[in-house]
Amino acid sequence: MQPPPERTAPDAENAPATPPGPPRAPDRAPGPEPAAVSTPEGTTEGPPGGAPGGTPVPAPRTGPAGTPRVTLRSDLRDSWFDGLVALVITAALFALIWARIKSRASSTATVMPFMADDPGGYWLYFLSQAFGWSALLWAWITVVLGLLLSGPRPSWLPLTGPRLERLHRTTSLNTIALIAAHALLFAAELIRHSDESDAWYAAAWTAFVESFVPGGYTSGTGRIAIPVGQAALYLAIPLGLLFYVRHRIGPKTWRVLHRFVIVVYVLSVWHTLLYGTNVWYDGWFRTSVWLLQLPIAALFLARLLSPARRSERLPALSATPGGARPLWTARAAGRITVAAVLAVLVAVLVSGRDGGRDQPPADTSSTHNHD
Ligand code: HEM
């Protein structure tokens, strides 16, 4: 089987000949960066007597009120239900992506028509796309739950704090698994379409490097988009899992580090908007991805303005000692930045200028290499 040719904009003249390697994307300036949003933060289950300032303390056997201590193993056990829901949603997304490819309604079919010519030859690729979307959805849910824990919580919410917290932990574990499945399936697709003369281990090595080693993917927009996705995956693992060793690193250190988990989310959205062929062009689907960032930015702002932890509230400048004023200024600037991001999101949604490529002409058959 021929390896997929380089992705070319459908209206580009002289599409390049099929190079060895995975589907490639043309260079393109990144669209406006998606909303920077907050970190899910606190958990009420913490080591009783944990020393302030991050001093390691022994792992407690029980949580508050004698409840069993939360461990990675117990959370993995509790993750099966939302993991199952994620798999069912992924299957539904796969069916949708498949149907849209077959009918050529999907913009993936426009960017890479060879896939629509032989959908059965690329099912792993479509499955990888489906896992990408469920990963993004689960990341979204995880961040929303985290912001509801660390910021103001609407009184009408039917979930109690501990229930929210447990859900936040299990969706977070499933998010990591879904991202890994997305990347592994992409690597599997590369192996499937590798040069037939390559030994299996050479093909597996190349696929591993292209999918998992920053800089290993050397073509088109993927040179930026793939490392952005890898950074999200590699940051998600420690920032998500450090919770389970917080008694060793100290709860304060854990809380500070966990805040940076928001970077994982921002990178994930950025990666999607840069590289997703289903959101390649301007249009309602791409704009919807932006729309989904609006509640996150709003919750983030609410969390900064009214944090659940009193100690995180921004005091009046007049009540701040001189030495602490630079930090106060930085924290105030953070709040203003998030408000500005919210305004940018509204502008994107109202104007429809979402950083997508221009829609191609209806008939692109003469400008494509259909190998
Ligand atoms: C090792 C890390 C990663 C690799 C190698 C990778 C690879 C890819 C590739 C090659 C595509 C293009 C597929 C297409 O034609 O649309 C893609 C798209 C996508 N990725 Fe990733 N990705 C990684 C991380 C992530 C992360 C962290 C997320 C989100 C949590 C994510 C979510 C998505 C989504 C939603 C799409 C759009 C799929 C579509 O357009 O249908 N990816 N990724």
Residues whose N, C-alpha, C, O or C-beta is under 5 A from the ligand:
A	BS01	HEM	Q129 G132 W133 A135 L136 A139 I179 A183 F186 S211 I226 G229 Q230 A232 L233 S268 T272 Y275 G276 T277 N278 V279
